[in-house]
Amino acid sequence: MKKTISLVLALVLMLGLSVTAFAADPTAAAYEAAKTYFANAEGKNMLSLDKVLAALESEDVLMLDIRGAEDYAKGHLKGAVNIPFVEVVNYLDQLPRDKRIIVNCYSGQTAGQIVGALQLAGFDAYSMSGGFGSVKEDTPLETTVNAFVPAENGELTENEKALLEAARFAMTIPADKNVVQPAVLAENLDKYFVLDVRDKETFDKFHIEGAVNVPYYEMGGYIDQLPKDKAIAVVCNSGQQSSQTVAVLRAAGFEAYNVQSGMNNGWNKQNLPTVATPVEPAPVEPTPVQPTTPAGTYVVKGGDSLWKIAKNELGSGYRWSEIFELNKDTVKNANLIYVGQTLKLPA
């Protein structure tokens, strides 16, 4: 991992970009920061369209549109600056640390990768949930090309410098864009550790066979248990939470990939197989066994007498003496029988 980051820094130098010297190890710093990242991610670092529009009206924010230049030119949110997805890393040192950054893409997935890296590096960054696909017909758009104005940031601590370099590595997007297609994953499940960051209730209903469930907010406590020797495929419902998770994991030294479009819009739409968590049957209480009265016997009830029993059970009250004779071992007095007592009846 250290060798990889060194190669990235060399590439940055070749491009003529500024690199700040740092003493702390970028991967180690990101690894430790990842442990608290998820628990502190309010709203999973995502904002709905309505909240984005409200922020644009009331706050001094940087609206960063990372779609292609042609799509940006057709229409974008008020004040948005266009820096295509793969180029954002080149502007990392120029992004403002003193204002909120809202990142918008097509579906929210690539924005998630950018936001994950930015948040880890100390920026106040959020993605627009659903990306430009959440824009409505009455959403105010503009076609003005807004210029990016580099921010003047103060001196960073050694740890902040290290996290910035870890973010730089995570944002240096390779050709596969840190993504694995659902069908490819389905054919190569043995090559991946599948990490499902959805909530447990949703996971239990359907998930990829063999997937391990660690809900997004609980990820920090699981970092130490993730494999370093196997590719990690991260999946959520739509691909937004998982793409953010991938950026954090890559910065922390893991080989992580986002499952394209998540379970709902990717895996399930391609009719790929899922399994449900087996439901443990509730313990069954044994049905109390009702005592049965053996044939040829009678259990004394309230108000009974030998006369009454003989009349009802034998057809004649005068046969009471037969019952008495048959039960002499337990009935010592013909007038003293008690409720619940079992009496033998003559044939």
GIZI-V108669 format. One record per backbone hydrogen bond with DSSP energy under -1.0 kcal/mol. CO is the residue of the C=O (numbers start at 0). NH is the residue of the N-H. E is the energy in kcal/mol with one decimal. If there is no record, write none. Layout:
co:CO nh:NH e:E
co:CO nh:NH e:E
//
This chain:
co:0 nh:4 e:-2.4
co:1 nh:5 e:-2.2
co:2 nh:6 e:-2.0
co:3 nh:7 e:-2.1
co:4 nh:8 e:-2.6
co:5 nh:9 e:-2.2
co:6 nh:10 e:-2.1
co:7 nh:11 e:-2.3
co:8 nh:12 e:-2.3
co:9 nh:13 e:-2.1
co:10 nh:14 e:-1.6
co:11 nh:16 e:-2.2
co:12 nh:15 e:-1.3
co:24 nh:28 e:-2.7
co:25 nh:29 e:-2.5
co:26 nh:30 e:-2.5
co:27 nh:31 e:-2.0
co:28 nh:32 e:-2.3
co:29 nh:33 e:-2.2
co:32 nh:35 e:-1.2
co:32 nh:36 e:-1.2
co:35 nh:39 e:-1.3
co:37 nh:40 e:-1.2
co:39 nh:41 e:-1.5
co:40 nh:43 e:-2.2
co:41 nh:44 e:-1.7
co:42 nh:45 e:-1.5
co:44 nh:126 e:-2.3
co:46 nh:128 e:-2.9
co:47 nh:51 e:-2.1
co:48 nh:52 e:-2.7
co:49 nh:53 e:-2.1
co:50 nh:54 e:-2.1
co:51 nh:55 e:-2.3
co:52 nh:56 e:-1.2
co:53 nh:57 e:-1.9
co:54 nh:58 e:-2.6
co:58 nh:60 e:-1.1
co:61 nh:101 e:-2.6
co:62 nh:80 e:-3.2
co:63 nh:103 e:-2.9
co:64 nh:82 e:-1.8
co:65 nh:84 e:-1.9
co:67 nh:71 e:-2.3
co:68 nh:72 e:-2.2
co:69 nh:73 e:-1.1
co:71 nh:74 e:-1.0
co:75 nh:141 e:-2.6
co:76 nh:79 e:-2.3
co:80 nh:64 e:-3.1
co:83 nh:86 e:-2.2
co:84 nh:87 e:-1.0
co:86 nh:89 e:-1.5
co:87 nh:90 e:-2.2
co:88 nh:91 e:-1.2
co:90 nh:93 e:-1.7
co:93 nh:150 e:-2.9
co:99 nh:61 e:-2.6
co:100 nh:125 e:-2.5
co:101 nh:63 e:-3.2
co:102 nh:127 e:-2.2
co:103 nh:65 e:-2.8
co:104 nh:131 e:-2.8
co:105 nh:132 e:-1.6
co:107 nh:111 e:-1.1
co:108 nh:112 e:-1.4
co:109 nh:113 e:-1.8
co:110 nh:114 e:-2.9
co:111 nh:115 e:-2.6
co:112 nh:116 e:-1.7
co:113 nh:117 e:-2.6
co:114 nh:118 e:-3.2
co:115 nh:119 e:-1.8
co:116 nh:120 e:-1.5
co:117 nh:122 e:-2.6
co:118 nh:121 e:-1.7
co:122 nh:124 e:-1.5
co:123 nh:100 e:-2.8
co:125 nh:102 e:-3.4
co:126 nh:46 e:-2.7
co:127 nh:130 e:-2.6
co:129 nh:132 e:-1.0
co:130 nh:133 e:-2.0
co:131 nh:134 e:-1.4
co:135 nh:138 e:-1.4
co:141 nh:75 e:-2.2
co:156 nh:160 e:-2.4
co:157 nh:161 e:-2.1
co:158 nh:162 e:-2.5
co:159 nh:163 e:-2.1
co:160 nh:164 e:-1.9
co:161 nh:165 e:-2.1
co:162 nh:166 e:-2.4
co:163 nh:167 e:-1.9
co:164 nh:168 e:-1.9
co:165 nh:169 e:-2.2
co:166 nh:170 e:-2.1
co:168 nh:171 e:-1.1
co:170 nh:172 e:-1.7
co:173 nh:176 e:-1.8
co:175 nh:178 e:-1.7
co:177 nh:257 e:-3.1
co:179 nh:259 e:-2.0
co:180 nh:184 e:-2.5
co:181 nh:185 e:-2.7
co:182 nh:186 e:-1.4
co:184 nh:187 e:-1.1
co:187 nh:190 e:-1.9
co:188 nh:191 e:-1.3
co:192 nh:232 e:-2.0
co:193 nh:211 e:-2.8
co:194 nh:234 e:-2.6
co:195 nh:213 e:-2.3
co:196 nh:215 e:-2.2
co:198 nh:202 e:-2.5
co:199 nh:203 e:-2.8
co:201 nh:205 e:-1.4
co:203 nh:276 e:-2.3
co:206 nh:274 e:-2.8
co:207 nh:210 e:-2.4
co:211 nh:195 e:-2.9
co:214 nh:217 e:-2.2
co:215 nh:218 e:-1.6
co:217 nh:220 e:-1.0
co:218 nh:221 e:-2.1
co:221 nh:224 e:-1.9
co:222 nh:225 e:-1.4
co:230 nh:192 e:-2.8
co:231 nh:256 e:-2.9
co:232 nh:194 e:-2.8
co:233 nh:258 e:-2.7
co:234 nh:196 e:-2.3
co:235 nh:262 e:-2.7
co:236 nh:263 e:-2.1
co:238 nh:242 e:-1.1
co:239 nh:243 e:-1.5
co:240 nh:244 e:-2.1
co:241 nh:245 e:-2.4
co:242 nh:246 e:-1.7
co:243 nh:247 e:-1.7
co:244 nh:248 e:-2.6
co:245 nh:249 e:-2.8
co:246 nh:250 e:-2.1
co:247 nh:251 e:-1.5
co:248 nh:253 e:-2.7
co:249 nh:252 e:-1.4
co:253 nh:255 e:-1.2
co:254 nh:231 e:-3.0
co:256 nh:233 e:-3.2
co:257 nh:179 e:-2.6
co:258 nh:261 e:-2.2
co:260 nh:264 e:-1.3
co:261 nh:266 e:-2.3
co:262 nh:267 e:-3.0
co:265 nh:269 e:-1.1
co:266 nh:271 e:-1.9
co:267 nh:270 e:-1.9
co:274 nh:206 e:-2.1
co:293 nh:296 e:-1.2
co:295 nh:344 e:-3.1
co:297 nh:342 e:-3.5
co:299 nh:339 e:-2.8
co:300 nh:303 e:-1.9
co:304 nh:308 e:-2.7
co:305 nh:309 e:-2.4
co:306 nh:310 e:-2.3
co:307 nh:311 e:-2.6
co:308 nh:312 e:-3.0
co:309 nh:313 e:-2.0
co:309 nh:315 e:-1.3
co:315 nh:318 e:-1.5
co:316 nh:319 e:-1.6
co:318 nh:322 e:-1.3
co:319 nh:323 e:-2.2
co:320 nh:324 e:-2.6
co:321 nh:325 e:-2.1
co:322 nh:326 e:-1.2
co:326 nh:329 e:-1.7
co:326 nh:330 e:-3.2
co:332 nh:335 e:-2.4
co:337 nh:340 e:-1.9
co:340 nh:299 e:-3.0
co:342 nh:297 e:-2.1
//
